[in-house]
Amino acid sequence: MNNLPDSTHASTLALAAAKVKRHVLPLVVVMFIVNYIDRVNIGFVRSHLETDLGIGAAAYGLGAGLFFVGYALFEVPSNMLLQRYGARAWLTRIMFTWGAAAMAMAFVRGETSFYVLRFILGAAEAGFFPGIIYYFTQWLPANERGKAMAIFLSGSAIASVISGPVSGALLHISGAGLHGWQWMFLIEGFASIVLCGFVWFWLQSHPSQAKWLSAEEKSVLIATIAEEQREREAAQVIKPSMFKLLADRQIALFCFIYFSIALTIYGATFWLPSMIKKMGNLGDFQVGLLNSIPWIISIVAMYGFAALAGKWKFQQAWVALTLIIAAFGMFISTTGGPIFAFVAICFAAIGFKAASALFWPIPQAYLDARIAAAVIALINSIGNLGGFVAPTTFGFLEQTTGSIEGGLYGLAFTSLVAAIVIFFARTTPKRDTPDSLSGRPATVAQAEQQDKPQALNPGPSGAAV
């Protein structure tokens, strides 16, 4: 494959890649939907946990956030084991253990067991996102992986819309001495365990094992991916440590901006059902339906802003605009009654979900392609800590003051600061100066990035948020 592929080779490769996407993508999207629902479904049972178990606002917020602590601590060990045992086996293991942990949530008896099981759920899920990325690198050529990632990440958007109605409907189940919230955890967790069987039997570890590819398609696909791997290894450099990465001012800015975005997203995710309940005498299913509205609006806004940013190119300005929308929506949600607050959160959702999509092209354009995957993983990891900070802070505020108004002010202020900081973030490396992270001139690194495919492309939905 040292020469450019001829038309026959290119058409065979395109046909093989299309078959891989048809075979793999529907299943991994469903996996992500189930994964996301198990992560956020506690938002719909908060009042039930308080009534049945005495778990108050502060304990709920801390438990919601502890998921992300377990996730962060076990991400690296899980990635190492994934490399050892292979994506197929490790993804099956991840789905089984997170499904079991999700089902175990049905047997929470108090604050301590709530904390422990949320932490275990995060630890069990750790490695899922990079596992899918690794699987794509084994099956798809570089020019197809970005498209596949965009489709895969649409799973989180779909899950945000359907998690409310599904969870709300399951809360009406009763019997066998169990409450509706217990049945919700059992059924949604069991769905992951059932799905892991499909993962084991449907996915193969290597293209050579795919019976649905012809011999010629296997040969071309394997040869192409192997050649790309050799090129990556030839350009491989020692990856900088986390501390050296964070010492780069631009990367530190990226981490802060994405943390600010994730802070608002998870603040809304875990507290929105409780805010909706205050709108009137609403049942669990009605709360679930209303909970879907901001996310439906946000998906439309996300793609609308992406189209505008593609036409009028000034990425920082578009991110700043969406962050200001998020800040304004969060701020005015404190100025009226529950219904007005819900409308304001719908408006804020236009901003914070669009910002999560518009943000990623900025660090991708700045980074040397050789370290892009490592830095994007770092930004995503630090950003996801917003999932710990936001619910924990909200719970503490409600427990001590009886209101989350201070938390909403905090989200508005943080989004506003991020809207200012984004203008200090560069979209390209500095020219004619040494690249502190790779030790090579930035102009060379920039040229290499233009010529080489990105190692990781989060797609229009952002990263694992």
N, C-alpha and C positions, 0 to 999 in steps of 0.2 A: 504493500500500500504506500510505497514511496512516491508514486506518481498519482496525479489526480485521477479519480475514478472515472471510467468511461460511462456512457449513458446507460448501458445495461447494468453495470455495477450500481450506479446511483439509483436506478429504478427498483432494483432488487432490494437495496438497503431501505428505500422509502417504503416499499411494501412490507418488509419485515418489521420496521418501526411502527407502521400503522397497525399491524396485527398485534404487536406487543401492547400498544396502548388500548386496543379494543379488549384484550384479554385481561389486562392488569388494572387499568384505571378505574373501572366501575367498582371493583372490590376495594381498592385502597381508599376511594372516596367514602364508601359506606363505613369502612374501618374508622376513618377520621370523624365521621358523624357520630358514631357510637362512642368513640373516645371522648369527643367534646361534650356530649350529653352527660356522660358519667362524671366529667370534671365539674360541670356547673349546675347539676340538678339540685344541689342542696339549696340553691336560691329559692326553690319553689316549696320547700318544706320547713323554712325557718320558723314560721309561726307554730307548726306542728311540733317541732323539736322543743320549742319553749313551753308549749302547753303540756306535752306528754312527758318531757324529761327535765324541764326546768333549765334548759340551755339558753341563757340570756344573750343579749346583743353582743357583748364583748367576747363571750366564749364562741359564739357563732362566727364572728369576724375573724378571730384567731384561728379557729378550725378551718375556715375557708382558705385562709392564707397559708396554713401549714402544708397544704398540698404542694405549693410551689417550692417550699424548702426541701421537701423530700425529692421533688423533681430535680432541683438544681444539684443536690448532693450526690445523687446516683446517676446523673447524666453521663459523666465520664466513664465510670466503671461499666455501665451498660453498653456504651459505645465500644469499649475494649472487648467485651464478651461477644458483642455482635460480630466483630471482625473475626473472632476465633471460631464461632459456631455457625456463622452464615446468617444472612438476613431472613431467609424463610423460617428456619428453626427459632431464631430469636424473636421475630415478630409474632410467631405463634405463642411463644412463652409469654411475651409481654401482654398479649390480649387475654390469655388465660388468667394470669396473676392479677391484672387490673380488673377483670370481670369478677374474680373471686373477692377482691378487696371491695369492689363496689357493692356486691351482694352482702358482704359482711357489715356494711353500713346500716343494714336493716336491724342489726342487733346491738346498736349503740345503746348504752344504758346511762350515760352521763357525760360530763365534760371530758374526763380523762380518756375514755374509750373513743369519744368523738375526735379528739386531737390525734390519738394514735392511729386511727383508721384513715383519717385524711392524709396524714404523713405517709402511711404505707401506700395509699392509693397513688400519691405523687411519685413515690419510689418505684412502684410497679410500672407506671407509665413511662418512666424515664427511658430514653432511647428510642421511643416510637418514631418521632419525627426524623432524627438522623438515620434511623433504620430504613425508612422509606426512601430517603435521599440516596443512601448506599445502594439500595435495591435498583433504583433508576440507573445508577452509574454502571451496574452490571448488565443492564438490559437495553439501554437506549444510547445512541450516539449523542454527543454533546449538543448538537443543534436541535435535538428533540426534547432534551430534558427540561428546558425552561417552560415549554408548552405543557409538558406533563405536570410540572410542579404547580403551574397556575390552575390546572384542572383539579389536582389533588387538594390544593388549599381552598378551593371553593367549598370543600366539605365543612369547614368551620362556619362559613356564612350560612350554608343550608342548615347546619345544626342550630345556629342561633335562632333561626326562624321556627324550626319544628320542635325544638326542645320544650317550649312552653306548652303548646297544645298536647303533646304526647305525655309529658309529665303531669299536666293538669288532669288529663283523662285517667291516668293510672292512679292518681290520688283518690279516686272514687271507689276503687276496689276495696273490699273488706272480706274478712273470713279467716278461718283457721286461727282465730285469736290474734290476728295481726292488724295493725292500723294501715290506712291507705299509704302513708309515707314509707312504711316498711315494704309493702308490695311494690311500690315504685322502685326502690333500690334493688329488690330481688329481681324484678323483671328486666330492668334496664341493665343490670350487671350480668344477668344470665344471657342476654343478647350478645354480649362480648364473648362469653364462653362458647356459645353456639357458633359464632362467627369464626373463632379460632380454628374450628374444624374445617371450615371452608378454606381458610388461609393455608392450612397444611396440605390439603388435597388439590387446591386450585393453583397455587403458586409453585413454581419450580425454582431451584436454587441457581440454575445456570441455563443460558439459551440452548446449550447442547442437549438438555433434557426435555425441551419443548416439542411435543409430538405435533403440535398445531403449526409448526414452522417447517417448510420444506428443507431438504438438505442444503440447497443452494442458499436459501435465506439464512440458515444457521451459520454457514461458512462466512458469508459476507458480514453479517452482524458481529460475529465473534472476532473476525479479523479487524474490523473497524474499531471496535471498542478496545481491543488489545493494542492497536497502534496509538490510539489516543492516550491510553494508560502509559505507554512507553514515552510519549512526548511529555506527559505531566511529570513523570519520574526524572526525565532528563533536565527539566526546568526546576526540579524540586530544590527548595532551600530549607534550612533549619527554621522551623516555625518559632517566631518570637514568643516569649512568655507572656502571660496575661498582664503582668505588671508593666512590661515594656510596651505592649500594645496600648494600655491605658495611659502611658506617659505621652503618647502622641495626642496633641491637643485636639485634633480633628476627630479621632476615634472616641475620645472622652466626650466630645460634644455629641457625637452620634448616639452614644450610650445614654446620655442624659435626655436627649430628645425622644428616643424610643421608649425610655422608662416613663416619661411624662405621658406619652400616648397610651401605653399599656395601663398606667395608673388609672386613667379615665375610663378605659374600656372595661377593666375588671371592677372598678367602683360601680359602674352602671350594671354590669352583668350580675353581680352578687346581691345588689340592693334594690334593683328595679322591681322585682316581684313584690317586695315589702312595700314599696312606694305605691304600687298599683292597688294593693289591698286597701289602702287608706282612701281610695276614691269612692268607696261605697260598699254596700253589702254584696260583694262579688264572690262567687264560688271559685274553686281552684281551676276549673277548666276555663272560666272567663278570664281569670288572671293570666293563664297561659296564653290565651289568644291575644290579649292586649299586649303581653310581653313581646309578641312577635312583631308588632307594628314598627317599633323603632329600628329593628334589624332589617326588616324589608325595605324601609326608607333608606337605611344606610347602604344597602347593597346597590340600590339604584344610584345613590349619590356617588358611591365609590367609582362605578364605571363611568358616570357622567363627568366627574372631575378628571378621571384618567384621560378621557377623550379631549377635554379642554386643555389639559396640560400637554397633550401630544400636539395640539394645534398651535397653542401659544406657549412657547417653551421658555419658562422661567421657574424651574422646579421649586426653588426656595420660596418664591412668592405664593405658589399654590399651596404648599405645605403650611405656610404662615396663615393664609386665608382660612384654611380648614381648621387650624388650631384656634384661631380667633372665634370661629363659629362655635366650636366646642366650648370654649371659655364662656362666651356669651350665653349659650344655652344652659350651662351649668349654673352660671350666676343668677339668671332670671328665674331658674327653677326654685329659688329660695324666696321669691317675692310674692307668690300667690298660693292658692289652695292646692290640694292634691291633683285635681284635674289639670290645672294650669302647669303644675310641676311636671306632669306626664308629657304634656305637649312640648314643654321646654326641653325635656330629655330627648324627645323625638328629634327636635331641632339640633341638639348637641350631637346626636348620633350621626347626623349628616357630616359633621366635622371630624369626630374622632375616628370613625372607620375609614373615611376618605384619607385622612392624614396618615393612617397606618399603611395604606397602599402607596400613596405618593412619596412617602419618606424613603423607601428602599432604593430607588434609582440613584439617590444622592451618594450614599456610601459605596454603592456598586461602581459608580463612575470615578470616585476618588481612589479606590483601593487598587493596588497592584493585584492582578489576577491570581498570582501565586499564593497570596495570603488571604484572598477574599473570603474563602469558605471559613477559615479560622476566625476572622474578624466578625463576619456576619453571625457566626455561632455565638461569639462573645456578646455582641450587641443584643442578640435575641435573648440570651441567658440573663443579662442584667435587666433588660426590658421586662422580662417575665416576673422579676421580683416585684414589679408593680402589682402583680396578683397577690402578693403577700401584704404589701404595705397598705393598699387601698381598703380591702375588707377589714383588716385588723384595726386600722385607724377609725373607720366608720363605726365598727362595733364598740370600740372604746368610747367614742364621742356619744353615741346613743345611750350607752350604759351610764355614763357619768353626767351627761347634760340633758338627756331625753330627746335629743335632736341630732340629725346628721348635717345640719345646716353648715356647721364649721367645716365639715369634710367637703361639701359641695363648693364652698368658697375656696378651699385649698386646691381642689381640682381645677377650678377656673383660673386661679392665680398661676398654677404650674403650667397649664396650657398656654397662658399668655406669655409667660417667661420663655417657654419653648418656641413660641412664635417669633420672638425677638432673636433668640439664640440661633435659630435656623439660618439667619442671614450671615452668620459667621462661619457656617459650614461650607467647605469648598466642594465643588462638583468635579474638580480635576486636581491632580497633584500639582504642587508648585513646579514650575519649569526651571530647568537649568540649576537645580539644587539637589544635593544628595538626598536620596530616599532613605530616611533613618531606619525604616523597617526592613528594607531589603539590601541596603548598602550599594544601590545602583542609582544612576541618574534618573530622576523622575521622568524625563522625556522618554527614556528607553522603556521604563516600566509602563508608561502610558501607551506607548506604541505597541508593546506586547499585549497589553490588555485589549486594545482594539482588534488585534489579530487573533487572540485566543478566546475561546468560549469561557464564560464564567463558570467557576466550579459549582456555584450554587446560585440559583435564581429564584427568590421567593415568590415571584409572580405577583399578580395584581392584588391578591388578598393579604399581602404582608407575610410575615413569618408565622411561627407557631401560635400567634395570638388567636 
